[in-house]
Structure formats: C-alpha cells, structure tokens
Amino acid sequence: MKKKKMPIKDPNNINWTVVIYLFFITLLGSLASYCYHIMNGDTFRIGMLLAQILVSTFAGALVVLGASYFNLDFELAGGIAGLAGWSGATLIKALEERLIKKASGKD
C-alpha cells in the first residue's frame, strides 16, 4: 500500500511580499481592536497590548495558511487578515470549537 503524500507548496513560489502585507494588516487589526477597548474605558497596559498582538498574529498566520490553501485573492485575504487581527482570540476559540465538533463527529 502506497503512502499518500500531502501536497506541499514549493517555498520558492511563495510571494513573501503578500505574506508580510497580510501580517501587517493583521497587526493593524490588532492595534485597532486594542485602541477600541482603550476608547471604551479600559486602561492601557503594555502586557495586554503585547498579548493582543501575539494572539492576533497567530490568527493572522492561520489566515495566511488558509488563503494559500484556498488561493484567495489578495484583497479578500487582506480583509480576512484584518478581521483576524481585530477578533484575535475570539476567532481562535471559534475555530477550536469547530475543529472539536468535527473531530468528535458531531458536525
């Protein structure tokens, strides 16, 4: 029995300018979300800002992988990356719950 190989895209064909752009848009979304919380009365804390950026960067990385897999247009991927930066942990939690449902066969 032959072992199936997972298709892996050639790293030499990755458009790094697009990847950097998507991470930049994710960072902007993250900062906008944090600023929104500050404008609504939360106190500024550098530790929380860094945590927001870290979680949002992870969400943005998932968007980059998804955009690559689904061959999304540049503009659509940028919009999704910005939303991922804005939502951060909320997006990660929603994806986690969906994955758990699918793995348990409840989907």
N, CA, C and O atoms as CSV, one atom per row, in Angstrom:
chain,resi,resn,atom,element,x,y,z
A,1,MET,N,N,0.838,-1.170,0.000
A,1,MET,CA,C,0.000,0.000,0.000
A,1,MET,C,C,0.890,1.243,0.000
A,1,MET,O,O,1.783,1.386,0.835
A,2,LYS,N,N,0.629,2.132,-0.949
A,2,LYS,CA,C,1.423,3.349,-1.034
A,2,LYS,C,C,0.945,4.374,-0.029
A,2,LYS,O,O,-0.250,4.533,0.223
A,3,LYS,N,N,1.897,5.045,0.522
A,3,LYS,CA,C,1.594,6.094,1.474
A,3,LYS,C,C,1.246,7.375,0.711
A,3,LYS,O,O,1.979,7.780,-0.192
A,4,LYS,N,N,0.125,8.014,1.075
A,4,LYS,CA,C,-0.268,9.252,0.417
A,4,LYS,C,C,0.622,10.393,0.898
A,4,LYS,O,O,0.915,10.523,2.086
A,5,LYS,N,N,1.036,11.203,-0.047
A,5,LYS,CA,C,1.827,12.375,0.298
A,5,LYS,C,C,0.919,13.585,0.365
A,5,LYS,O,O,0.026,13.759,-0.464
A,6,MET,N,N,1.161,14.420,1.367
A,6,MET,CA,C,0.421,15.674,1.465
A,6,MET,C,C,1.018,16.662,0.469
A,6,MET,O,O,2.239,16.789,0.376
A,7,PRO,N,N,0.173,17.353,-0.268
A,7,PRO,CA,C,0.722,18.344,-1.193
A,7,PRO,C,C,1.298,19.529,-0.424
A,7,PRO,O,O,0.607,20.154,0.380
A,8,ILE,N,N,2.524,19.819,-0.671
A,8,ILE,CA,C,3.178,20.954,-0.028
A,8,ILE,C,C,3.620,21.898,-1.132
A,8,ILE,O,O,4.277,21.496,-2.092
A,9,LYS,N,N,3.251,23.151,-0.977
A,9,LYS,CA,C,3.618,24.132,-1.990
A,9,LYS,C,C,5.111,24.410,-1.919
A,9,LYS,O,O,5.727,24.385,-0.854
A,10,ASP,N,N,5.653,24.668,-3.065
A,10,ASP,CA,C,7.068,24.968,-3.171
A,10,ASP,C,C,7.363,26.299,-2.481
A,10,ASP,O,O,6.816,27.327,-2.883
A,11,PRO,N,N,8.221,26.305,-1.443
A,11,PRO,CA,C,8.521,27.555,-0.726
A,11,PRO,C,C,9.141,28.614,-1.621
A,11,PRO,O,O,9.075,29.803,-1.308
A,12,ASN,N,N,9.742,28.201,-2.727
A,12,ASN,CA,C,10.329,29.174,-3.641
A,12,ASN,C,C,9.270,29.955,-4.414
A,12,ASN,O,O,9.573,30.991,-5.007
A,13,ASN,N,N,8.035,29.467,-4.411
A,13,ASN,CA,C,6.961,30.140,-5.133
A,13,ASN,C,C,6.075,30.982,-4.216
A,13,ASN,O,O,5.065,31.524,-4.667
A,14,ILE,N,N,6.431,31.099,-2.959
A,14,ILE,CA,C,5.647,31.900,-2.020
A,14,ILE,C,C,5.955,33.372,-2.257
A,14,ILE,O,O,7.115,33.772,-2.349
A,15,ASN,N,N,4.909,34.161,-2.353
A,15,ASN,CA,C,5.083,35.602,-2.525
A,15,ASN,C,C,5.208,36.223,-1.135
A,15,ASN,O,O,4.210,36.507,-0.473
A,16,TRP,N,N,6.442,36.426,-0.711
A,16,TRP,CA,C,6.697,36.907,0.646
A,16,TRP,C,C,6.192,38.328,0.865
A,16,TRP,O,O,5.897,38.713,1.996
A,17,THR,N,N,6.091,39.104,-0.201
A,17,THR,CA,C,5.533,40.450,-0.071
A,17,THR,C,C,4.084,40.371,0.391
A,17,THR,O,O,3.660,41.148,1.246
A,18,VAL,N,N,3.325,39.436,-0.170
A,18,VAL,CA,C,1.930,39.250,0.219
A,18,VAL,C,C,1.845,38.764,1.661
A,18,VAL,O,O,1.003,39.239,2.423
A,19,VAL,N,N,2.698,37.833,2.041
A,19,VAL,CA,C,2.688,37.311,3.416
A,19,VAL,C,C,2.978,38.433,4.410
A,19,VAL,O,O,2.298,38.550,5.429
A,20,ILE,N,N,3.976,39.252,4.121
A,20,ILE,CA,C,4.316,40.367,5.010
A,20,ILE,C,C,3.163,41.373,5.062
A,20,ILE,O,O,2.840,41.902,6.126
A,21,TYR,N,N,2.545,41.632,3.906
A,21,TYR,CA,C,1.396,42.533,3.861
A,21,TYR,C,C,0.254,42.002,4.740
A,21,TYR,O,O,-0.353,42.760,5.496
A,22,LEU,N,N,-0.031,40.713,4.641
A,22,LEU,CA,C,-1.118,40.126,5.431
A,22,LEU,C,C,-0.822,40.215,6.923
A,22,LEU,O,O,-1.725,40.474,7.719
A,23,PHE,N,N,0.430,40.004,7.308
A,23,PHE,CA,C,0.778,40.140,8.720
A,23,PHE,C,C,0.687,41.599,9.174
A,23,PHE,O,O,0.312,41.872,10.315
A,24,PHE,N,N,1.028,42.530,8.289
A,24,PHE,CA,C,0.911,43.951,8.612
A,24,PHE,C,C,-0.557,44.332,8.812
A,24,PHE,O,O,-0.889,45.057,9.750
A,25,ILE,N,N,-1.432,43.847,7.936
A,25,ILE,CA,C,-2.863,44.118,8.066
A,25,ILE,C,C,-3.394,43.482,9.356
A,25,ILE,O,O,-4.231,44.072,10.039
A,26,THR,N,N,-2.911,42.282,9.690
A,26,THR,CA,C,-3.298,41.637,10.944
A,26,THR,C,C,-2.869,42.494,12.134
A,26,THR,O,O,-3.631,42.668,13.085
A,27,LEU,N,N,-1.668,43.018,12.080
A,27,LEU,CA,C,-1.170,43.886,13.162
A,27,LEU,C,C,-2.030,45.136,13.290
A,27,LEU,O,O,-2.359,45.553,14.400
A,28,LEU,N,N,-2.398,45.735,12.154
A,28,LEU,CA,C,-3.267,46.913,12.210
A,28,LEU,C,C,-4.621,46.570,12.837
A,28,LEU,O,O,-5.148,47.342,13.639
A,29,GLY,N,N,-5.175,45.426,12.475
A,29,GLY,CA,C,-6.438,44.995,13.070
A,29,GLY,C,C,-6.311,44.799,14.569
A,29,GLY,O,O,-7.208,45.159,15.331
A,30,SER,N,N,-5.202,44.234,14.983
A,30,SER,CA,C,-4.945,44.010,16.405
A,30,SER,C,C,-4.844,45.332,17.155
A,30,SER,O,O,-5.443,45.496,18.218
A,31,LEU,N,N,-4.089,46.271,16.602
A,31,LEU,CA,C,-3.939,47.581,17.244
A,31,LEU,C,C,-5.263,48.344,17.265
A,31,LEU,O,O,-5.578,49.014,18.249
A,32,ALA,N,N,-6.038,48.246,16.182
A,32,ALA,CA,C,-7.340,48.914,16.137
A,32,ALA,C,C,-8.265,48.352,17.211
A,32,ALA,O,O,-8.981,49.105,17.872
A,33,SER,N,N,-8.253,47.047,17.387
A,33,SER,CA,C,-9.082,46.424,18.412
A,33,SER,C,C,-8.674,46.896,19.800
A,33,SER,O,O,-9.525,47.212,20.630
A,34,TYR,N,N,-7.368,46.942,20.048
A,34,TYR,CA,C,-6.890,47.371,21.359
A,34,TYR,C,C,-7.243,48.839,21.603
A,34,TYR,O,O,-7.659,49.204,22.703
A,35,CYS,N,N,-7.078,49.672,20.588
A,35,CYS,CA,C,-7.433,51.085,20.717
A,35,CYS,C,C,-8.929,51.259,20.983
A,35,CYS,O,O,-9.330,52.138,21.746
A,36,TYR,N,N,-9.742,50.428,20.360
A,36,TYR,CA,C,-11.182,50.468,20.588
A,36,TYR,C,C,-11.501,50.188,22.055
A,36,TYR,O,O,-12.357,50.845,22.649
A,37,HIS,N,N,-10.808,49.213,22.631
A,37,HIS,CA,C,-11.016,48.908,24.050
A,37,HIS,C,C,-10.572,50.087,24.936
A,37,HIS,O,O,-11.227,50.399,25.930
A,38,ILE,N,N,-9.481,50.724,24.575
A,38,ILE,CA,C,-8.987,51.880,25.330
A,38,ILE,C,C,-10.010,53.030,25.246
A,38,ILE,O,O,-10.289,53.701,26.240
A,39,MET,N,N,-10.556,53.240,24.046
A,39,MET,CA,C,-11.545,54.314,23.871
A,39,MET,C,C,-12.821,54.041,24.666
A,39,MET,O,O,-13.550,54.971,25.013
A,40,ASN,N,N,-13.089,52.769,24.954
A,40,ASN,CA,C,-14.277,52.413,25.725
A,40,ASN,C,C,-14.015,52.295,27.217
A,40,ASN,O,O,-14.833,51.737,27.948
A,41,GLY,N,N,-12.876,52.818,27.680
A,41,GLY,CA,C,-12.655,52.928,29.113
A,41,GLY,C,C,-11.652,51.969,29.723
A,41,GLY,O,O,-11.310,52.121,30.896
A,42,ASP,N,N,-11.161,50.973,28.968
A,42,ASP,CA,C,-10.136,50.082,29.529
A,42,ASP,C,C,-8.844,50.874,29.745
A,42,ASP,O,O,-8.563,51.832,29.026
A,43,THR,N,N,-8.072,50.461,30.736
A,43,THR,CA,C,-6.798,51.126,30.972
A,43,THR,C,C,-5.728,50.520,30.077
A,43,THR,O,O,-5.757,49.326,29.777
A,44,PHE,N,N,-4.787,51.351,29.657
A,44,PHE,CA,C,-3.698,50.889,28.801
A,44,PHE,C,C,-2.707,50.094,29.635
A,44,PHE,O,O,-2.215,50.566,30.660
A,45,ARG,N,N,-2.423,48.885,29.183
A,45,ARG,CA,C,-1.403,48.040,29.822
A,45,ARG,C,C,-0.567,47.424,28.717
A,45,ARG,O,O,-1.090,46.769,27.815
A,46,ILE,N,N,0.717,47.638,28.797
A,46,ILE,CA,C,1.621,47.165,27.745
A,46,ILE,C,C,1.585,45.639,27.625
A,46,ILE,O,O,1.680,45.105,26.520
A,47,GLY,N,N,1.451,44.944,28.739
A,47,GLY,CA,C,1.387,43.479,28.710
A,47,GLY,C,C,0.172,42.982,27.938
A,47,GLY,O,O,0.266,42.025,27.170
A,48,MET,N,N,-0.961,43.629,28.142
A,48,MET,CA,C,-2.183,43.257,27.414
A,48,MET,C,C,-2.051,43.583,25.931
A,48,MET,O,O,-2.533,42.828,25.086
A,49,LEU,N,N,-1.406,44.697,25.608
A,49,LEU,CA,C,-1.181,45.046,24.206
A,49,LEU,C,C,-0.323,43.996,23.522
A,49,LEU,O,O,-0.632,43.567,22.410
A,50,LEU,N,N,0.743,43.585,24.173
A,50,LEU,CA,C,1.621,42.563,23.595
A,50,LEU,C,C,0.903,41.221,23.459
A,50,LEU,O,O,1.090,40.510,22.472
A,51,ALA,N,N,0.087,40.877,24.448
A,51,ALA,CA,C,-0.686,39.638,24.369
A,51,ALA,C,C,-1.682,39.701,23.220
A,51,ALA,O,O,-1.853,38.719,22.498
A,52,GLN,N,N,-2.344,40.849,23.039
A,52,GLN,CA,C,-3.279,41.038,21.928
A,52,GLN,C,C,-2.568,40.865,20.592
A,52,GLN,O,O,-3.089,40.209,19.690
A,53,ILE,N,N,-1.391,41.447,20.464
A,53,ILE,CA,C,-0.628,41.344,19.221
A,53,ILE,C,C,-0.217,39.905,18.967
A,53,ILE,O,O,-0.299,39.432,17.833
A,54,LEU,N,N,0.224,39.201,20.001
A,54,LEU,CA,C,0.661,37.813,19.845
A,54,LEU,C,C,-0.490,36.910,19.393
A,54,LEU,O,O,-0.335,36.127,18.456
A,55,VAL,N,N,-1.625,37.016,20.049
A,55,VAL,CA,C,-2.780,36.182,19.695
A,55,VAL,C,C,-3.270,36.532,18.290
A,55,VAL,O,O,-3.602,35.641,17.509
A,56,SER,N,N,-3.315,37.812,17.971
A,56,SER,CA,C,-3.762,38.233,16.654
A,56,SER,C,C,-2.801,37.794,15.557
A,56,SER,O,O,-3.230,37.472,14.449
A,57,THR,N,N,-1.522,37.780,15.854
A,57,THR,CA,C,-0.541,37.303,14.878
A,57,THR,C,C,-0.753,35.823,14.590
A,57,THR,O,O,-0.626,35.385,13.447
A,58,PHE,N,N,-1.074,35.060,15.615
A,58,PHE,CA,C,-1.391,33.645,15.414
A,58,PHE,C,C,-2.629,33.497,14.528
A,58,PHE,O,O,-2.647,32.675,13.611
A,59,ALA,N,N,-3.659,34.292,14.805
A,59,ALA,CA,C,-4.872,34.256,13.978
A,59,ALA,C,C,-4.540,34.652,12.546
A,59,ALA,O,O,-5.056,34.055,11.601
A,60,GLY,N,N,-3.687,35.648,12.379
A,60,GLY,CA,C,-3.265,36.067,11.040
A,60,GLY,C,C,-2.480,34.989,10.315
A,60,GLY,O,O,-2.612,34.831,9.101
A,61,ALA,N,N,-1.664,34.245,11.053
A,61,ALA,CA,C,-0.908,33.146,10.441
A,61,ALA,C,C,-1.859,32.075,9.916
A,61,ALA,O,O,-1.628,31.500,8.853
A,62,LEU,N,N,-2.917,31.812,10.657
A,62,LEU,CA,C,-3.925,30.855,10.179
A,62,LEU,C,C,-4.591,31.365,8.910
A,62,LEU,O,O,-4.889,30.588,8.003
A,63,VAL,N,N,-4.825,32.670,8.848
A,63,VAL,CA,C,-5.415,33.260,7.641
A,63,VAL,C,C,-4.460,33.112,6.460
A,63,VAL,O,O,-4.895,32.783,5.357
A,64,VAL,N,N,-3.179,33.349,6.672
A,64,VAL,CA,C,-2.195,33.203,5.596
A,64,VAL,C,C,-2.196,31.768,5.073
A,64,VAL,O,O,-2.172,31.546,3.862
A,65,LEU,N,N,-2.225,30.803,5.976
A,65,LEU,CA,C,-2.258,29.403,5.548
A,65,LEU,C,C,-3.548,29.089,4.788
A,65,LEU,O,O,-3.516,28.425,3.751
A,66,GLY,N,N,-4.673,29.564,5.302
A,66,GLY,CA,C,-5.953,29.339,4.628
A,66,GLY,C,C,-6.010,30.024,3.278
A,66,GLY,O,O,-6.502,29.445,2.310
A,67,ALA,N,N,-5.516,31.248,3.199
A,67,ALA,CA,C,-5.516,31.987,1.936
A,67,ALA,C,C,-4.652,31.277,0.901
A,67,ALA,O,O,-4.999,31.232,-0.279
A,68,SER,N,N,-3.544,30.732,1.338
A,68,SER,CA,C,-2.677,29.985,0.430
A,68,SER,C,C,-3.359,28.709,-0.049
A,68,SER,O,O,-3.319,28.383,-1.235
A,69,TYR,N,N,-3.981,27.995,0.875
A,69,TYR,CA,C,-4.638,26.736,0.530
A,69,TYR,C,C,-5.798,26.947,-0.439
A,69,TYR,O,O,-5.948,26.203,-1.408
A,70,PHE,N,N,-6.618,27.966,-0.170
A,70,PHE,CA,C,-7.800,28.215,-0.986
A,70,PHE,C,C,-7.543,29.170,-2.151
A,70,PHE,O,O,-8.471,29.518,-2.881
A,71,ASN,N,N,-6.287,29.597,-2.330
A,71,ASN,CA,C,-5.911,30.518,-3.413
A,71,ASN,C,C,-6.805,31.760,-3.433
A,71,ASN,O,O,-7.329,32.141,-4.480
A,72,LEU,N,N,-6.971,32.378,-2.279
A,72,LEU,CA,C,-7.815,33.561,-2.179
A,72,LEU,C,C,-7.154,34.757,-2.855
A,72,LEU,O,O,-5.929,34.866,-2.913
A,73,ASP,N,N,-7.993,35.642,-3.360
A,73,ASP,CA,C,-7.481,36.883,-3.933
A,73,ASP,C,C,-6.810,37.703,-2.846
A,73,ASP,O,O,-7.152,37.614,-1.667
A,74,PHE,N,N,-5.847,38.501,-3.277
A,74,PHE,CA,C,-5.051,39.342,-2.389
A,74,PHE,C,C,-5.931,40.225,-1.512
A,74,PHE,O,O,-5.717,40.304,-0.302
A,75,GLU,N,N,-6.919,40.891,-2.110
A,75,GLU,CA,C,-7.766,41.819,-1.369
A,75,GLU,C,C,-8.639,41.088,-0.348
A,75,GLU,O,O,-8.804,41.559,0.777
A,76,LEU,N,N,-9.192,39.954,-0.732
A,76,LEU,CA,C,-10.028,39.175,0.185
A,76,LEU,C,C,-9.191,38.655,1.355
A,76,LEU,O,O,-9.620,38.727,2.507
A,77,ALA,N,N,-8.009,38.136,1.063
A,77,ALA,CA,C,-7.122,37.641,2.122
A,77,ALA,C,C,-6.740,38.779,3.067
A,77,ALA,O,O,-6.657,38.573,4.278
A,78,GLY,N,N,-6.508,39.979,2.526
A,78,GLY,CA,C,-6.177,41.137,3.365
A,78,GLY,C,C,-7.318,41.497,4.287
A,78,GLY,O,O,-7.099,41.790,5.463
A,79,GLY,N,N,-8.539,41.480,3.768
A,79,GLY,CA,C,-9.706,41.776,4.598
A,79,GLY,C,C,-9.883,40.761,5.709
A,79,GLY,O,O,-10.174,41.125,6.848
A,80,ILE,N,N,-9.711,39.498,5.384
A,80,ILE,CA,C,-9.847,38.441,6.395
A,80,ILE,C,C,-8.727,38.546,7.430
A,80,ILE,O,O,-8.951,38.324,8.620
A,81,ALA,N,N,-7.520,38.887,6.969
A,81,ALA,CA,C,-6.401,39.054,7.906
A,81,ALA,C,C,-6.666,40.204,8.868
A,81,ALA,O,O,-6.360,40.098,10.056
A,82,GLY,N,N,-7.231,41.304,8.368
A,82,GLY,CA,C,-7.577,42.425,9.237
A,82,GLY,C,C,-8.619,42.041,10.267
A,82,GLY,O,O,-8.520,42.420,11.434
A,83,LEU,N,N,-9.628,41.283,9.830
A,83,LEU,CA,C,-10.646,40.810,10.770
A,83,LEU,C,C,-10.063,39.838,11.785
A,83,LEU,O,O,-10.461,39.834,12.950
A,84,ALA,N,N,-9.118,39.015,11.340
A,84,ALA,CA,C,-8.462,38.088,12.268
A,84,ALA,C,C,-7.673,38.858,13.316
A,84,ALA,O,O,-7.652,38.481,14.487
A,85,GLY,N,N,-7.022,39.941,12.890
A,85,GLY,CA,C,-6.300,40.775,13.842
A,85,GLY,C,C,-7.232,41.437,14.827
A,85,GLY,O,O,-6.919,41.546,16.013
A,86,TRP,N,N,-8.382,41.882,14.340
A,86,TRP,CA,C,-9.374,42.543,15.201
A,86,TRP,C,C,-9.956,41.556,16.210
A,86,TRP,O,O,-10.069,41.866,17.396
A,87,SER,N,N,-10.323,40.367,15.733
A,87,SER,CA,C,-11.011,39.420,16.619
A,87,SER,C,C,-10.058,38.591,17.464
A,87,SER,O,O,-10.424,38.177,18.565
A,88,GLY,N,N,-8.856,38.337,16.987
A,88,GLY,CA,C,-7.827,37.650,17.764
A,88,GLY,C,C,-8.289,36.359,18.406
A,88,GLY,O,O,-8.576,35.381,17.716
A,89,ALA,N,N,-8.362,36.354,19.738
A,89,ALA,CA,C,-8.685,35.143,20.499
A,89,ALA,C,C,-10.087,34.633,20.208
A,89,ALA,O,O,-10.334,33.430,20.292
A,90,THR,N,N,-11.011,35.531,19.866
A,90,THR,CA,C,-12.373,35.105,19.563
A,90,THR,C,C,-12.389,34.209,18.326
A,90,THR,O,O,-13.091,33.199,18.292
A,91,LEU,N,N,-11.610,34.585,17.311
A,91,LEU,CA,C,-11.511,33.769,16.101
A,91,LEU,C,C,-10.870,32.420,16.409
A,91,LEU,O,O,-11.350,31.387,15.945
A,92,ILE,N,N,-9.806,32.422,17.178
A,92,ILE,CA,C,-9.110,31.179,17.524
A,92,ILE,C,C,-10.063,30.252,18.274
A,92,ILE,O,O,-10.113,29.055,17.990
A,93,LYS,N,N,-10.812,30.790,19.219
A,93,LYS,CA,C,-11.753,29.983,20.005
A,93,LYS,C,C,-12.845,29.394,19.115
A,93,LYS,O,O,-13.207,28.229,19.277
A,94,ALA,N,N,-13.375,30.185,18.175
A,94,ALA,CA,C,-14.413,29.692,17.268
A,94,ALA,C,C,-13.874,28.565,16.383
A,94,ALA,O,O,-14.559,27.565,16.164
A,95,LEU,N,N,-12.654,28.725,15.878
A,95,LEU,CA,C,-12.051,27.673,15.062
A,95,LEU,C,C,-11.799,26.413,15.884
A,95,LEU,O,O,-11.979,25.297,15.398
A,96,GLU,N,N,-11.383,26.603,17.128
A,96,GLU,CA,C,-11.143,25.465,18.014
A,96,GLU,C,C,-12.435,24.683,18.256
A,96,GLU,O,O,-12.444,23.454,18.181
A,97,GLU,N,N,-13.513,25.390,18.542
A,97,GLU,CA,C,-14.789,24.721,18.802
A,97,GLU,C,C,-15.270,23.961,17.571
A,97,GLU,O,O,-15.791,22.853,17.689
A,98,ARG,N,N,-15.098,24.548,16.398
A,98,ARG,CA,C,-15.500,23.881,15.153
A,98,ARG,C,C,-14.659,22.620,14.914
A,98,ARG,O,O,-15.187,21.584,14.509
A,99,LEU,N,N,-13.367,22.714,15.163
A,99,LEU,CA,C,-12.479,21.570,14.987
A,99,LEU,C,C,-12.835,20.451,15.961
A,99,LEU,O,O,-12.823,19.279,15.584
A,100,ILE,N,N,-13.149,20.795,17.202
A,100,ILE,CA,C,-13.512,19.788,18.209
A,100,ILE,C,C,-14.810,19.091,17.815
A,100,ILE,O,O,-14.921,17.871,17.943
A,101,LYS,N,N,-15.801,19.862,17.333
A,101,LYS,CA,C,-17.049,19.263,16.879
A,101,LYS,C,C,-16.813,18.300,15.725
A,101,LYS,O,O,-17.371,17.203,15.689
A,102,LYS,N,N,-15.987,18.723,14.793
A,102,LYS,CA,C,-15.700,17.885,13.623
A,102,LYS,C,C,-14.948,16.624,14.037
A,102,LYS,O,O,-15.234,15.541,13.525
A,103,ALA,N,N,-14.010,16.747,14.937
A,103,ALA,CA,C,-13.232,15.587,15.382
A,103,ALA,C,C,-14.078,14.602,16.184
A,103,ALA,O,O,-13.846,13.393,16.143
A,104,SER,N,N,-15.057,15.127,16.911
A,104,SER,CA,C,-15.904,14.229,17.710
A,104,SER,C,C,-17.058,13.642,16.903
A,104,SER,O,O,-17.810,12.808,17.407
A,105,GLY,N,N,-17.197,14.075,15.662
A,105,GLY,CA,C,-18.244,13.538,14.795
A,105,GLY,C,C,-19.598,14.187,14.996
A,105,GLY,O,O,-20.602,13.671,14.507
A,106,LYS,N,N,-19.653,15.291,15.694
A,106,LYS,CA,C,-20.916,15.977,15.955
A,106,LYS,C,C,-21.268,16.985,14.874
A,106,LYS,O,O,-22.316,17.626,14.946
A,107,ASP,N,N,-20.412,17.135,13.878
A,107,ASP,CA,C,-20.643,18.124,12.831
A,107,ASP,C,C,-21.359,17.517,11.647
A,107,ASP,O,O,-21.635,18.212,10.669
